[in-house]
Amino acid sequence: MVEVPPIALYDVVMMKKEHPCEKRSRLFQIVRVGADIKIRCLACGRVMMLSRDNFNSKLKKVVSHHENIIELGTK
């Protein structure tokens, strides 16, 4: 069985594959934790929901821990 690092709300995680947005970011912030996990792309701000099993298989590593949501810069 694969060992999964502990995750918490607002952690920044790196996924194995890039998000298909313009900036091709692999960094996401966790915005909901439960049976499903909701993550937000730190490049474009889009949100997607993954089942916990699917999230665990696509997770590469936990980058950092945060207390609040990260505000994205606007152009």
C-alpha positions, 0 to 999 in steps of 0.5 A: 500500500502506498503511504500518503503524506498527511494533508490539511486545508490550505496546503499547497501540493504538487501534482504529477501532471500539469494543469492544462491552463496557459501557465501549465502549473503543477501547484494547487492549493487544497480548498476542501478536504473530505471524502472528496478533495477540492483543489485550486490551480495557483496559476489560473484559479480554476477549481476541480474536485477529485475523489480521495483515491484519485487525488492520492494517486495523482499527488506528488508531494506537499510543498507547504502549509498555509493558514489561509487561502492564497490570493491570486494576482490579477492582471 
